[in-house]
Amino acid sequence: MNPNRFVSCKPRRRFRLAAAAVFLSGIAALAACQTQQQIVIRHEDNLAAAGFIIRPANTPERKAMLSRLPPNHFVKRENGDTIHYIYADPLVCGCLYVGTQQAYGQYRQDQQKRQLADEQRMTADSYSDAEWNWNAWGPWGPGYGLGYGGRFGW
């Protein structure tokens, strides 16, 4: 058997692994972009549901003004006794969301409700099963488990 046969495969194998890593990184980046866009769209749906009005940047003047606002953040505009909250989205819709104090309050209240629901969903459930053997997983408590003791803590 030719020992060089295996040696010559190593560079190809490394190249394939590197190419696969680059490919998977690209897919992960695209997935992250889609997720970010989905988050923005969901956020904007929530703004509309709370009573914000969409104002498209459909003229050169409006586009120029939109680009001067901080993207995807609220700014407050006070005009006498009237307060408006403006949310600029130059990327997804190319528009402003304009809301009153009441719409902004409704949006904040809805966000707090969603956050509470998410926290409740993430709360750990107590597990009870007579057939489950906790001792099979080793000792429980201080000084045991990953990060507590020794190199691996076991």
Phi, psi and omega in degrees: 000139183277115181292337179288341180300319180284326180294319182291340179282336184300313179299320178296319180296318178297318179298315179297318178296317179296317180296319178295319179296317179296317179299312181294324177296319178297318178296317179298320179295318178295319178297320179295320178297315179297319180297317178299316180295320178296323178296316180296316180298316178298318179300315181290327173298321179294323177298313180297319180296330181279350177114008176287145180256138180272129176240105183290146174272077188255013173228159178302322180296315179295319178299319179296318179293320179301321182291344180275344180272151176293126184290140174058039175220153176277141167232148182253134177240122178251129178227093185069235179270356184264132178241131174237147175250131183241134177236116183265130175234091181282344187262308187281306182250347184060053187208174171249145167254122183243127181222155177279177175302320180295316179296318179296317177299319178295318178299312180298319178297316178298319179297318179295320177296317179296319180296317178297318179297319178297318179296319179294324179293329183273354180297136181291138176269146175284138183249129179224121179206116183298333182276347183283130181253097181296327182293339179295343182265004177096183183291150179242136176132182182301140178089359181234155176093168182300134176085356183260321184206153178059188181291316181245352177078007181262000000 
